[in-house]
């Protein structure tokens, strides 16, 4: 990437190979050739590009002092952050992300205007898989600005040194949690391992809004937490304050929450299809069998012998039979939906892939209920939800590769050969996009009355996530 700057008072030209940014006397606009899309489902590629911005007019008309443009993905050897400041103090930032191949080039069509309403976010545990995905997406979001990142074992390092695909992001270096300064933070994403979060969140300033992606605040019953996680709950008073639930089913409950417990991956893939059916009394509470399969990233980034390549490759295996820690979380959600105690049979399997999750669910339909009734109920329940997709009746089952790197849960329901029973297939990307989407919508609901997760909600949050940001 070559960079040339010519300064003429408040006007300059920046050459990025085929990408040209020119400050002029025009109103801000993007030339029609800025982005050339192959198809709605394919990535964008940077082509002959010309963006005309009038920082002079924008500064005088809106009072904004900075304009940020996402230049999308460039080849690794070409990527860098460009920032230019004019004589009057206005700043033009060009930010790009790293792409590993021309086929993965992506670009944003948005010119983002930063304002005082931006939510300042801290990411605790930024060096983990979930933390890095949260950082990757938040860094290019217009409504959130990362001002703090912690990682005890990586303290003092940049996020790009740990995850090279984030090398072009303009972000603060990571610090140890004990050295974290929360004075410039409005909300926190807590991406720390299970069992470590309770003490840390308990010590955070009470003014902060918190989304916890660990399991430490998911179970309302602290005795149940001790039974399944093998240690006493160290913040029982804070547990009473925590709100748990999926975005699609719990928006109203979390609008006034200070602490939100983000659902786990297996519960997400199972509760989304089952909750509407239980609420409508279309399936029986008994004999719910869940056969779930996950990519290795679901186990986290910590070094474990069981997760070594030679232990995982060229085979699959079950684990946590009858004792997986997500069982009480799933049962809690199903019990809430049905207002009756629900007990499930749940068996997870580890697959030789980095990310992706499929839950195959076997249910017994209520008397007189048909497959068409189940399909109709799911369609009605999620018709306004952007990121829950119900396939057409009779369509082939969804594949995990169809949702890789996306925020979607894709599902369908099928008639079993056994009369009166149905089979539901649900797929998500386990790693973090559902985590990020759920967390983003939680914060959006907390900081704004606008419902940003629905099809008729905030167009930017929907479009930001709809574009995929696939990896």
N, C-alpha and C positions, 0 to 999 in steps of 0.2 A: 504494500500500500504506500503510495507516494502522497506526500502532503505538501501543498504549497499555499502560502498565505500572502496575500497582498492587502495591505491595510490602507483604506481611503476613508478617513474619518470613521463613520459607522458602517462602511460597506467593505466586504471582503469576499473573496472567492476561495473555496476549499476544493481541491481536486482529489477525489478518491478513485483513481482509475476512471471508471465510467460513472462514478457518482459525483455530482457537482452540487454544492450548496452555495447559493448566491444570495446575499442580502441586497435588496434593491428597494425601490419605492413602491413596489406592488404590495397588495394585501397578501397575507400568507396563503399560498396555494401549492398543491402538488401536481406536477405535470402528469398527464395521463400515462406517460411511459415509465413512471416511477417503479411500478411493480408489474411484472408480467407473469400471470398465473397460467400454469399448464392446465389445471382443471380445479374445480372446487375442493377436491380431496387431496390434491398434490401440494407439495411445497412451493413456495414462491421463490423465484430466482431474481437476483439483482441484474437488471439489464441497463441499457442506456438510460441514465437517470438524471433528472434535473429537478431540484426542489428550490422554489423561490420563497424566501422568507423576508419579511420586513421587520427586523428587530426594532428599528426606529419607530415604526408605526405601532408595533405591539407594545412597546414600552410606554409610549405616550397614551395609547388608548386604554390599556388595561392595567398599567402600573406594574406588570410583571417584570422581573429582572433576569429571568432565565428561561431558556427554551431548550428542551431536551428532545433529540430525535433518535429513535432506535434504528440503526442502520442494518439490523438483522444479523445474519450469520455470514461471515467471510471465512476464507481458508485460514487455517491456523497460523501459517507463516505470514499472513497478511493482516491479521486482526490486531487492533490496538484501539485505545480510547483517545479520541481527539477532543480537545476543549479549547475554545478560542474566546478571548475576551476583547470586547471593543473598548474604545477610549471612554465611553460613558458608563462602563461597568456592566453592560449586558453580556450575558454568557450564552454561547451556543455549544451544546455538548452533542457529540456523535458517539453513540455506544453500539458496539457490535458483540455478538456472541460467536464462539468458535464452532465451526462445522468441520466434520472429519472428511467429508466428500462433497463434490458438487451436487450430488443428489439430495443432500440433507440441508441445502441452503434454505434459510427461511428469512423473511423480512416482515417487519411490522408496517402497516399502512398508516400508523398513527403518528402524528406529531404531538408530543405530550407537553402540556403546559403544567409546570409545577406551581403549586400555590400553597398558601398557608394552611389549607385544609388537609394537606397530606398527613397521613397517620405514620408516626415514627415507630419503627418496629425493631425489636431485639430478637435475635434467634439464638436460643441456648442449645448448645450441642450442634453447632453448624457443620462440624466435620464428619457427622454421620450421614448415612444414606438419605434418611428423611430430611435432615437438616439441610443437606446440600440441594435437594430438590426444591425445598421451600425457598432457599436463597436464589436459586436459578430463576424461579418464576417471579418472586417478589421484586427482584432487581430491575425488571422491565415493566413493572406495573405502575400506572400513573398515580394511584391513590395511596400507595404504601412506599415508604422509604426506609431502607435498612440503615440504622444508626449504630447498632451494636451486634457483635457476634462473639459467642464464647465457645471455647474448646480447650479444656484443660491441658490435654496432651499435645495440642498444636498451638498453644499460646504464643503470640508474637509472630505467627506466620500469616501470610495472606491466604485467602480462600483459593486463589489461583494456584498456589504452590501445592495445595492438597488435592484440588480437583482442577486439572488444567483446562477443562472445558469452560471454567468460569474466569479464566485469566484476564479477560477483557472487561470484566465488570468493575466499576469504580466503587469499591466497598471498603469499609474499615477493616484493619487487621483483627484477627481473632485474639481474644484475651481470656485469661483464666476467670472462672466465675467469681472468685473472691476479689478480683480486681475490676469487676464490671461496674460501670457508672450508669445508673438508670435515670439520671436527671434529664436526659435527652430522648427518653423512650415513652411512648404512649401505650404500647401493647407488646406482648411477648408471645412468641411461639416457643414452647418448651419441647425440645426434641431429644431429651435425655433418656437413658435406659430406665427400664422399669425398676422400681425400688430406690431410685436416687432422687426422684422428683419432689416427693412430699416435703422434705426438709428445705429444699431450695425454694419452692414456691411459697412455703410458709414464711420465709424470710424476705420475700420481695415487697417493695412498697405497695401499700394497700390501694393506691390510686390506679395501678396498672390493670389493664384488661389482659387476661391470660388464656391462651389456648394450649392445653396440655395434650401432647400426642403420645404420651406413655399410657400405661394401664393403671397408673396410681390413683386415679380419681374416677374410674369408670364404674366401679361397683359401689352402689349406695350402702350396702351392708358391709361394715368394716370387719365383722367377724368372718364373713364369706371371703373377703379379701385375704385375711390371714390364713384361712383354710387352703385357698388355691395358690397363694403366692409365698406361703411359708414364712411370713414375718408379720408382726403387728403393724397396723396402719399408724403412721406417726403424725398424722394431721387429721384426726377424726372431726374436729370442729370445722376445718376447712372443707372436709368431705360433704358436710351438710349444705355447704354453700354452692358446691359444684353442680353444674347442669350437664347432663349427658344426652346425646341423641344425634341422629342423622339430620343433616340440613333439610332434607325433603320432608321430614316428619316432625321436626322440633324447632322450626324457626321462631315461633312466638315465644316458646319457653326460654330461649336464650337471649332474647333482645335485651333483657335487663340484667343478664348474668355478668359477673366479673370474672369467674373461672369456668371455662368450658372444657369438658373431657371429650376429646375427639374419639370416635369409635375405632375399634381395631379393624384390620383388613378382613378377616374371616366374618366377623359380625356384619360388616358393611355389605358383603356379597350375599349374605343370607337374609338379613333383616329387610333389605329393600324389596325383595319379592314376597317375603312371607308376611310382613306386617299388614299390608292392605288386605290380604286374604283372610287373616285371622280377625281383623276388625270387622270384616263383612260376614264373618261366620261361614265362610265357604269351605274351609278345611277343618278337619278334626284336630284336636290338641294332642292326640296320641299318635304314636308311630311316625313321628317326623324324623327322617334319616337324612343326614347331611354328609356327603362324600366330597371333601374339598381338597384342592391341589394348589400349591403355591410355588413361586419361584424362590430361589435361595436368598435373595435380598431381604425377604421377610424376616430372616433370622438376625438382621442387623449386620454391622460392619466389623464387629469384634472377631478376633481370630479364634476359631473353634475347630478342633480336629474333625468333627462331624461334617463341617462345611467345606473341607478341602476339596479341590477339584477331583482328586482320585477317589474320594469317598462319594461324590455326587454324580459324576459323569456316567453316562451310559446305563442308567437305571433309575428307578424310582423306589421310594420306601415310605411306609407309614411311620408316624411318630405320635407321641402324646396320646396314645389310644386310651379313651375313657377318662383322660385326665388333662386334656389340653386346657390352658388357662383362659381361652376364649369361650369355653362352654358356659360358665356362669354369666358372662356378658350377653351371649346370645339368648340364653334362657331368661335373663332379666328383661330384655327387649320384647321377647315374645309374650312373656307374662304380662307386661304392661299393655301390650296391644290387645290381649284377649281377656284381661281382668281375671285370669285364672292361672294357676300354676302350670307351667309347661316344662316338660323334661324331654330332652332330645338325645338322639344317638349321633355323635359327631366324631368323624375320623379324618384327620388331615394327612396329606401326603406331600413329600418334598420332591419337586420336579427338577431335572437338570436344565434349568433356564434361569436367567438372572431376575426376571420380573414377570408378573402376570399371575392371575388367580382365577380358577374356575370352581364354582360350587355347584354340584349336582345334588338336587334336593328331591327326596321322595316323600310325598304326602298322601294322605287319605282324604278324599273329598267328602263333604257332608252329604247326607242323604238327599237325593234329587238334584245334586249339583253336577254340572258337566264341565268339560274342558273349556267350552265356549264361555261359560260363566266366569271361570278363572281369568281367561284372557281378557274378557270385557272389563272385569274389575281392575286389573292391572293397567289397562289402557286408560280407564277413567281416572285412576289415582295419579298417573304420571303424565297425563296429556299436556300439562302446563310446565313440566319439568324439563329443562334443557338437557340435562346430563343423565337421565334415565331413559333408555331406549328399549321399547318392547318391539320385537320383531313381528312380522306378519304371521298369522296362523299358518302352520305347516312349513314355515321357512326353515332352512338348515340351522342347526345349533350355532350359537356364536362361538368365535375362536378368541383365545387370549391375544393373539397377534393383532386382532382387529381393534383392541383398546390399548395396545402398548403405547405408553407415553401420553395417553389422553386422560380426560376426566370422566369418561363415560362408564356407566354400568349398563351392559347390554344383556337382555334376558329374553327367554321365551318359555312357554309351557307346553307340554306334550302329554298325550294319553299313554298311560302305561298299559302293558298287556294284561296286567291283573285288573279285573273290573273294579271300578271305584277308586283307583289310584291314579296319581298324576306325577309327572317328572318335570322339575323346573331346572333350567340351566342358566346360570348367572355368571358373567365374567367381568372382571375389573383389572386395572393395573394396581397390584398390591403395593408397589413401592412407595409412591408418595403423591401421585397426582390426585387420587381421591382424597388423601390426607390434606393436600394443599387446598383443593377445591372446597372441602368441608370447612377447613379452617378459615379460608378466605371469606366464605359466606357467613360464617359465624361473626368474624370481625366486621364485615359489611353490615350485618344486622345490628351489631352492637353500636357501631359508630354512625349508623344512618338508618332512617326509617324506610329507606328504599330497599325493596326486596331484590337483591342482585342475582339470585340463583334461578329465577324463573324466566321463561321465555319472554314474558312481557315486562321483565324487570329492567334494571340498568343495562343498556345496550353494550356499554364498554366491558363490564365484567363478564357478561355472557360471551361477547365476541372475543375478548382476550383469551378466555379459556377454550372457546370453540375452535379457535385457529389451531389448537392442538399442542403446539410446542413439543412435538414429538422428538424423541431422542434417537 
